[in-house]
Amino acid sequence: MGKYRQKFLKKTIEENGLDDASKMLGIPKLKLIRLSECYIDLSMANDIIRELFNEGIMPYSYKNCKLSLDGFSGTLDWWCDWSDESYKNYEDEVTYSYATPFWDITDGIPVDTISYDILDSSGRKKIFTEGDFKNDETYTYIKWEDSFENLDQYRLWIKHFYLPQVYNVILKHLKLYRNLTY
């Protein structure tokens, strides 16, 4: 692609925002970012999460967790199955968390583990929620101040920062929930 077209696309994004530029030009957002090789600010980074899933840049699973985008609320949800650890011989052990990068155009990732569900060996199901804590112990904010020079940098950030950091925070929340079961 020619440099003039690339500059035009980049300028169109800068002047109109990604969403409007995409609509005006009839080019999907992620393709527009690729063609223009533009800088990705935090708003854009959040705005293209659905496209990142569609292209396989954001995976549908990480370790023992399944990731999904809730189209209604716009949250990126983590459903993690810890049953293989056989903690206290639970037959099922699952956490549900929200971890949407740059939610509400913030400079990081709010990780909120809202539920811990267990099925003990006698078949009793127990559900613990964040309301079982006195403070926001199952909420952690992972700070990230930078934007991304291009899509490749964002892709690497997802792989090397977002996924492992969120996973480790959810693991920390799991330990807090497990302490409730004593």
N, C-alpha and C positions, 0 to 999 in steps of 0.2 A: 504494500500500500504506500502511496506517495506521502511525503512529509507534509504537504499542504493539506491533504485530507485529514491526516492525523492531527495537525494543529487546529484545523477547523472543528473537528469533533471535540477536542480537548477544550477549546474556547467555548463551544456551545454548552458543554457540561458546566464549566466554570460560571458562565453567565446565567444559566437557567436552572441549574441543579440536575442531578442525574435523572430523576423521575420525569421531569418536563422535557429534558433533552431526548430521552428515550421515546417519549410519546411523539414529540415533534418530528423526529427523524425516522420513526418506525423501526427502530433497532432495539432489540432486547437489551436490558441494562448490562448484563454480563458481557455480551458481545460488544457493546459500546465501550465498556471499560477496556476490553482487550484491544479493540481497534485503535483507541485513542492513547493507550498506554498511560492513562491519567493517574494522578495521585488519588488515593482512596481515603477520604476523611471518615471519621467515626460514624457519621450519619449514613454514608454510602455503604460502609462495612456492614452495618445492621440491615440496611435496605436490600441487600443482595443475598441474604442467607438462604432464601428458598432456591435461588438459582445455583448457589454453591452445592446444595443437596442434589439438585437435578444433574449437575455436572460431575458429581462424585468428589468434589473438592472437600466438602463437609461429609464425613462418613456417616452411614446409618448405624454403625456400631463402633464401640471402642472397648476393648477388653471384655468385661462381662456386662456392659451397658448397651442399651439400644437408645439411639437419639432420634428425635422426631421434631418436626416443626408444627406447632398447633396453628393452623391457618386462621382460626377465629381470634385467638388472643395474641398471636404473633410471638409466642414464647418458644424457646428451644428447650425441649423436655428431655430429661435423662431418666430412663427406667433401668435400674441396676439390679441384677439378680445375684445375690450373695449366697445362694443355697449350696453351692459346691463347697463352701468353707465348712459346712456342717457345724456351725456355731450352735452350741447347746443342743445338738441333734435336731435343730429345726428342719422340718421338711421343706418349707419355703421361707425365704428371707429376702425382702425386696425393699428398695428405697425409690422414692420418686422425687426428682429435683427439677427446678428450673435453673437454667444457666445460659441466658441469652446474652451474647456479646453486645456490648454497647447499647443495652436496653435504654430506651428513652434518650438516646444520644448521650449517654454517660461515658466517662473515661475508664471503663473497665467492664468487669463481668460480675453481676450479682448472682451468687449461687445460693439458692434457697431450697433446702431439702425439706419438703413439706410433709412427707409421710414415710413411715417405716412399718411394713406389714410382715407379720410372721405367722407361720402355721407350725405349732409345736408338735411333738411326736404323738400326742394324744388326740390330735386333730382339731385343737382349739385355735381359732384365728384371733389374733390380736392386732389392732391397728393403733399406732402411736403417731401423733402429729406434732407440729411445731408448737401447738397450744399446750402440750404437756411440759413445756419448759417455762421457766419464769422470765427469762430474757430471750433475746434473739440468737440463741446459741447455735441454731441450725441455719443461720444466715451468715454468709461470708462474702465480702466484697474483694475481688481481685483487681487491683489497680493496673491500668494500662493507659498511659497518656499519649502514646504515639499513634499516628495514622500510618498508612502504608504507601510506599513509593509506587507500588504497582500490584497487580493481581498475584504475581508469583510470591512477593513478600508476604502478602496476606495468607496465601496458601501455606507457606512455611510456618507462619505464626500459628495457624490452626493446628498444624501437625506437631509443632515443637513447644508451643506455649499453651494454647487454649485447652486442647484435649488432656494433656497430663496434669495441668494445674487444676482444672475442674475436677478431674477424677480424684486427685489427692484431697481436695476439699470435701468431696462427697464421702470419701473414705473417713475423713476426720469426723464428719457429721454422723456417719454410721456408728462410730465408736461411742458417740454421745447417746445415740438412741439405744445402743446395746446396754449402756449403763442403766437405762430405765427398766430393763427386764430383770434386774437382780432382785 
